[in-house]
Amino acid sequence: MHNDCVFRLNGVAYHEHLGRPVSDPIVRLIGCGPAGYRFLLTAIRYAVREPQLAVDETHIAALEDGSQAVSVRGTLTGTLRGETASSAAALELTLLASEDGWVREIAVLMGDADVERLRHARQS
């Protein structure tokens, strides 16, 4: 994973939500690259007890600029914090890797209602 790897949720980069310039070193530290990945993964693990991703479909495409896109459609399941019943959310996860093999972008598409449920669970 490249140090400048960008994380997107429904088209919006995570570091754009932090309220500071993208060039700010703190924003880059928690919003991009391997450290950002760990920060975001911890947020999911806090919101969802025993999260699991079931992969339904995988697609790999070579892009014109020599990079590759790996897309995965699947379902995130688990019990949201503050709830007792298991829930499921369909999602599409796309990784864009440059020609030299570095993952430069990780994007997730989820329904707005599912995103709100995760946000609410994270705040519980």
ABEGO torsion letter per residue (X at the ends): XBAABBBBBGGBBAAAAAGBBAABAAAAAAABEAAAAAAAAAAAAAABBGBBBBBABBBBBBBAAGBBBBBBBBBBBEBBBGBABBBBBBBBBBBBBBAAGBBABBBBBBBAAAAAAAAAAAAX
